[in-house]
Amino acid sequence: MSSFHVIAGHGEANVYPGVRKIGLSDLRAALAAGFDDFRAMPSHLLFLAVIYIIIGAFLYPSTSGENALPLLFPVLAGYALIGPFVAIGLYEVSRRREQGLPYSWSNAFDVLRSPALPSIVAVGALLMIIFLLWLATAQALYQAQFGVWAPQSYAHFINQVLSTPAGHRLIALGVSIGFVYAVAAFSIGVISFPLMLDRDVGAAVAVYTSIKAVLVNPVVMAVWGLIVAASIVVGVATLGVGLAILTPIMGHATWHLYRRVILPD
């Protein structure tokens, strides 16, 4: 029955949570509450270490035999695709603080004892597949424009992309196709992870409800997606330091957004 639990949750029948229509004021309130959670329990140093480990793992090949430089931007941009899964521990901390329970950064690992863990891992794997497909697409786009040879240096790569017709095509195609991947991953993950953590509804119900929340609130959710994207741009522009601060704030804020979008039991 474990596989059934992964898909449908712990109950005998699927229970679909109600979705509320929200406004921009709800986004402001969610951001304010997320910042308040971060201020109560700063976790920027932990995320700084994690972010640099992840980025370093992808940067290492660029200094070894297989040059991964063309994938640097797709990796950083793809951070948004798996962000909801990475932030799952922050949802737990916000949940505990909301309920008046003791909380610390170590409570982020309480997710490992959640009855919804199989469902959470299943949806996380789905986002990881989307992320890997995006990287494969980005690699194929680069090779279609510039061939299989890796750029000689960072300066050479930037010059290729910004000053050649092939580079302009790469930017246009990359942004267009990346947008499709981003919308898909965002719709799947924005509500599903906090919902599974909170109610253990199963992967299928969580993904369905998350997509429904986006369809019911297309404009507001689009603005939220832009806020997430802007936080990543700022974080990357500050060499990852900004990500270490903005990622936990956005993670906490996502929990409070979930509370505003999904009707209570």
C-alpha positions as a Python dict, from the first residue, in 0.01 Angstrom:
ca = {
    (1, 'M'): (0, 0, 0),
    (2, 'S'): (300, 231, 17),
    (3, 'S'): (278, 319, -352),
    (4, 'F'): (-92, 404, -306),
    (5, 'H'): (3, 635, -22),
    (6, 'V'): (252, 812, -247),
    (7, 'I'): (-13, 892, -506),
    (8, 'A'): (-333, 930, -307),
    (9, 'G'): (-238, 1009, 52),
    (10, 'H'): (-330, 822, 369),
    (11, 'G'): (-708, 817, 325),
    (12, 'E'): (-922, 571, 134),
    (13, 'A'): (-1054, 843, -97),
    (14, 'N'): (-896, 1153, -245),
    (15, 'V'): (-993, 1476, -69),
    (16, 'Y'): (-936, 1785, -281),
    (17, 'P'): (-878, 2102, -75),
    (18, 'G'): (-1068, 2414, -168),
    (19, 'V'): (-881, 2695, -347),
    (20, 'R'): (-940, 3059, -258),
    (21, 'K'): (-907, 3352, -498),
    (22, 'I'): (-649, 3595, -360),
    (23, 'G'): (-518, 3941, -446),
    (24, 'L'): (-189, 4129, -449),
    (25, 'S'): (-244, 4229, -86),
    (26, 'D'): (-212, 3859, 1),
    (27, 'L'): (129, 3850, -167),
    (28, 'R'): (244, 4147, 38),
    (29, 'A'): (116, 3982, 356),
    (30, 'A'): (288, 3652, 268),
    (31, 'L'): (619, 3830, 202),
    (32, 'A'): (594, 4024, 527),
    (33, 'A'): (521, 3704, 721),
    (34, 'G'): (808, 3528, 543),
    (35, 'F'): (1048, 3804, 639),
    (36, 'D'): (923, 3788, 996),
    (37, 'D'): (993, 3412, 1008),
    (38, 'F'): (1342, 3468, 868),
    (39, 'R'): (1411, 3744, 1120),
    (40, 'A'): (1298, 3518, 1403),
    (41, 'M'): (1523, 3236, 1285),
    (42, 'P'): (1794, 3348, 1038),
    (43, 'S'): (1916, 3060, 823),
    (44, 'H'): (2122, 3253, 566),
    (45, 'L'): (2455, 3099, 666),
    (46, 'L'): (2319, 2747, 618),
    (47, 'F'): (2176, 2835, 277),
    (48, 'L'): (2495, 3015, 178),
    (49, 'A'): (2689, 2692, 232),
    (50, 'V'): (2431, 2480, 48),
    (51, 'I'): (2410, 2718, -248),
    (52, 'Y'): (2786, 2734, -294),
    (53, 'I'): (2811, 2356, -272),
    (54, 'I'): (2545, 2317, -544),
    (55, 'I'): (2695, 2582, -770),
    (56, 'G'): (3047, 2452, -711),
    (57, 'A'): (2940, 2101, -811),
    (58, 'F'): (2839, 2234, -1151),
    (59, 'L'): (3130, 2475, -1187),
    (60, 'Y'): (3393, 2207, -1123),
    (61, 'P'): (3360, 2049, -1470),
    (62, 'S'): (3435, 2388, -1629),
    (63, 'T'): (3788, 2363, -1492),
    (64, 'S'): (3833, 1995, -1578),
    (65, 'G'): (3808, 1783, -1890),
    (66, 'E'): (3439, 1844, -1964),
    (67, 'N'): (3366, 2216, -1986),
    (68, 'A'): (3022, 2294, -1846),
    (69, 'L'): (3046, 2670, -1892),
    (70, 'P'): (2752, 2689, -2139),
    (71, 'L'): (2535, 2529, -1871),
    (72, 'L'): (2625, 2781, -1601),
    (73, 'F'): (2333, 3013, -1671),
    (74, 'P'): (2082, 2728, -1724),
    (75, 'V'): (2189, 2579, -1389),
    (76, 'L'): (2141, 2910, -1210),
    (77, 'A'): (1812, 2978, -1389),
    (78, 'G'): (1699, 2622, -1320),
    (79, 'Y'): (1745, 2683, -948),
    (80, 'A'): (1389, 2817, -957),
    (81, 'L'): (1261, 2484, -1091),
    (82, 'I'): (1369, 2288, -785),
    (83, 'G'): (1339, 2577, -537),
    (84, 'P'): (1005, 2464, -388),
    (85, 'F'): (1157, 2124, -307),
    (86, 'V'): (1478, 2274, -166),
    (87, 'A'): (1271, 2496, 65),
    (88, 'I'): (1060, 2214, 212),
    (89, 'G'): (1237, 2238, 549),
    (90, 'L'): (1151, 2607, 573),
    (91, 'Y'): (783, 2527, 537),
    (92, 'E'): (813, 2300, 840),
    (93, 'V'): (978, 2574, 1045),
    (94, 'S'): (706, 2824, 948),
    (95, 'R'): (438, 2566, 1028),
    (96, 'R'): (581, 2507, 1376),
    (97, 'R'): (613, 2878, 1445),
    (98, 'E'): (257, 2936, 1325),
    (99, 'Q'): (129, 2672, 1568),
    (100, 'G'): (329, 2810, 1860),
    (101, 'L'): (560, 2506, 1876),
    (102, 'P'): (932, 2528, 1959),
    (103, 'Y'): (1137, 2586, 1643),
    (104, 'S'): (1497, 2609, 1530),
    (105, 'W'): (1685, 2547, 1209),
    (106, 'S'): (1721, 2182, 1311),
    (107, 'N'): (1343, 2143, 1286),
    (108, 'A'): (1381, 2173, 910),
    (109, 'F'): (1493, 1809, 919),
    (110, 'D'): (1165, 1704, 1083),
    (111, 'V'): (1039, 1667, 726),
    (112, 'L'): (1232, 1339, 716),
    (113, 'R'): (985, 1201, 972),
    (114, 'S'): (675, 1332, 796),
    (115, 'P'): (419, 1067, 690),
    (116, 'A'): (399, 1255, 360),
    (117, 'L'): (770, 1204, 286),
    (118, 'P'): (713, 947, 5),
    (119, 'S'): (475, 1187, -170),
    (120, 'I'): (712, 1480, -119),
    (121, 'V'): (1001, 1280, -266),
    (122, 'A'): (785, 1175, -563),
    (123, 'V'): (694, 1534, -656),
    (124, 'G'): (1053, 1642, -589),
    (125, 'A'): (1170, 1375, -832),
    (126, 'L'): (925, 1509, -1089),
    (127, 'L'): (1073, 1859, -1053),
    (128, 'M'): (1424, 1715, -1078),
    (129, 'I'): (1330, 1543, -1404),
    (130, 'I'): (1203, 1876, -1539),
    (131, 'F'): (1528, 2038, -1426),
    (132, 'L'): (1740, 1776, -1602),
    (133, 'L'): (1529, 1803, -1916),
    (134, 'W'): (1587, 2178, -1909),
    (135, 'L'): (1963, 2128, -1883),
    (136, 'A'): (1957, 1880, -2171),
    (137, 'T'): (1754, 2126, -2377),
    (138, 'A'): (1993, 2410, -2297),
    (139, 'Q'): (2291, 2195, -2397),
    (140, 'A'): (2121, 2098, -2724),
    (141, 'L'): (2039, 2463, -2800),
    (142, 'Y'): (2399, 2567, -2744),
    (143, 'Q'): (2538, 2290, -2962),
    (144, 'A'): (2286, 2369, -3236),
    (145, 'Q'): (2418, 2727, -3251),
    (146, 'F'): (2790, 2687, -3173),
    (147, 'G'): (2870, 2320, -3221),
    (148, 'V'): (3005, 2070, -2971),
    (149, 'W'): (3321, 2265, -2887),
    (150, 'A'): (3321, 2435, -2548),
    (151, 'P'): (3410, 2806, -2526),
    (152, 'Q'): (3773, 2887, -2450),
    (153, 'S'): (3700, 3119, -2158),
    (154, 'Y'): (3426, 3312, -1980),
    (155, 'A'): (3503, 3622, -2189),
    (156, 'H'): (3488, 3422, -2510),
    (157, 'F'): (3157, 3266, -2410),
    (158, 'I'): (2999, 3601, -2318),
    (159, 'N'): (3122, 3755, -2642),
    (160, 'Q'): (2974, 3462, -2838),
    (161, 'V'): (2634, 3501, -2680),
    (162, 'L'): (2605, 3880, -2683),
    (163, 'S'): (2769, 3981, -3011),
    (164, 'T'): (2684, 3711, -3265),
    (165, 'P'): (2358, 3624, -3447),
    (166, 'A'): (2389, 3267, -3316),
    (167, 'G'): (2416, 3404, -2964),
    (168, 'H'): (2105, 3617, -3013),
    (169, 'R'): (1915, 3312, -3138),
    (170, 'L'): (2038, 3118, -2836),
    (171, 'I'): (1907, 3385, -2600),
    (172, 'A'): (1568, 3405, -2774),
    (173, 'L'): (1518, 3029, -2788),
    (174, 'G'): (1655, 2973, -2438),
    (175, 'V'): (1428, 3233, -2280),
    (176, 'S'): (1121, 3109, -2470),
    (177, 'I'): (1171, 2740, -2398),
    (178, 'G'): (1291, 2807, -2045),
    (179, 'F'): (971, 2999, -1979),
    (180, 'V'): (767, 2689, -2063),
    (181, 'Y'): (974, 2476, -1825),
    (182, 'A'): (946, 2743, -1555),
    (183, 'V'): (567, 2768, -1583),
    (184, 'A'): (531, 2390, -1564),
    (185, 'A'): (759, 2354, -1261),
    (186, 'F'): (608, 2657, -1087),
    (187, 'S'): (252, 2531, -1133),
    (188, 'I'): (342, 2187, -1000),
    (189, 'G'): (545, 2296, -699),
    (190, 'V'): (421, 2631, -570),
    (191, 'I'): (144, 2488, -348),
    (192, 'S'): (197, 2111, -359),
    (193, 'F'): (488, 2083, -113),
    (194, 'P'): (341, 2286, 174),
    (195, 'L'): (6, 2112, 115),
    (196, 'M'): (159, 1763, 142),
    (197, 'L'): (351, 1865, 452),
    (198, 'D'): (40, 2008, 612),
    (199, 'R'): (-225, 1750, 519),
    (200, 'D'): (-55, 1447, 357),
    (201, 'V'): (-303, 1443, 68),
    (202, 'G'): (-76, 1248, -167),
    (203, 'A'): (121, 1352, -471),
    (204, 'A'): (-166, 1345, -722),
    (205, 'V'): (-400, 1563, -516),
    (206, 'A'): (-118, 1801, -423),
    (207, 'V'): (-8, 1856, -785),
    (208, 'Y'): (-369, 1891, -901),
    (209, 'T'): (-445, 2145, -628),
    (210, 'S'): (-128, 2343, -700),
    (211, 'I'): (-211, 2368, -1071),
    (212, 'K'): (-570, 2462, -985),
    (213, 'A'): (-446, 2738, -753),
    (214, 'V'): (-244, 2884, -1042),
    (215, 'L'): (-542, 2863, -1280),
    (216, 'V'): (-778, 3024, -1029),
    (217, 'N'): (-527, 3306, -959),
    (218, 'P'): (-335, 3348, -1287),
    (219, 'V'): (-240, 3713, -1248),
    (220, 'V'): (-148, 3696, -879),
    (221, 'M'): (51, 3377, -927),
    (222, 'A'): (227, 3529, -1229),
    (223, 'V'): (331, 3821, -1010),
    (224, 'W'): (452, 3576, -746),
    (225, 'G'): (653, 3394, -1010),
    (226, 'L'): (810, 3724, -1118),
    (227, 'I'): (899, 3801, -757),
    (228, 'V'): (1066, 3462, -726),
    (229, 'A'): (1252, 3516, -1053),
    (230, 'A'): (1363, 3864, -946),
    (231, 'S'): (1495, 3728, -616),
    (232, 'I'): (1702, 3473, -806),
    (233, 'V'): (1840, 3738, -1043),
    (234, 'V'): (1941, 3954, -747),
    (235, 'G'): (2091, 3651, -574),
    (236, 'V'): (2295, 3549, -878),
    (237, 'A'): (2410, 3908, -936),
    (238, 'T'): (2551, 3912, -582),
    (239, 'L'): (2747, 3589, -645),
    (240, 'G'): (2510, 3378, -439),
    (241, 'V'): (2515, 3592, -126),
    (242, 'G'): (2172, 3734, -205),
    (243, 'L'): (2036, 3386, -267),
    (244, 'A'): (2138, 3284, 84),
    (245, 'I'): (1912, 3556, 224),
    (246, 'L'): (1632, 3569, -32),
    (247, 'T'): (1586, 3192, -64),
    (248, 'P'): (1484, 3138, 300),
    (249, 'I'): (1264, 3451, 298),
    (250, 'M'): (1084, 3330, -16),
    (251, 'G'): (1060, 2980, 130),
    (252, 'H'): (892, 3104, 447),
    (253, 'A'): (671, 3336, 242),
    (254, 'T'): (558, 3045, 23),
    (255, 'W'): (420, 2872, 331),
    (256, 'H'): (213, 3179, 416),
    (257, 'L'): (102, 3208, 53),
    (258, 'Y'): (-20, 2850, 75),
    (259, 'R'): (-219, 2936, 386),
    (260, 'R'): (-391, 3219, 200),
    (261, 'V'): (-465, 3022, -119),
    (262, 'I'): (-592, 2693, 29),
    (263, 'L'): (-909, 2691, 235),
    (264, 'P'): (-876, 2546, 586),
    (265, 'D'): (-1001, 2194, 660),
}
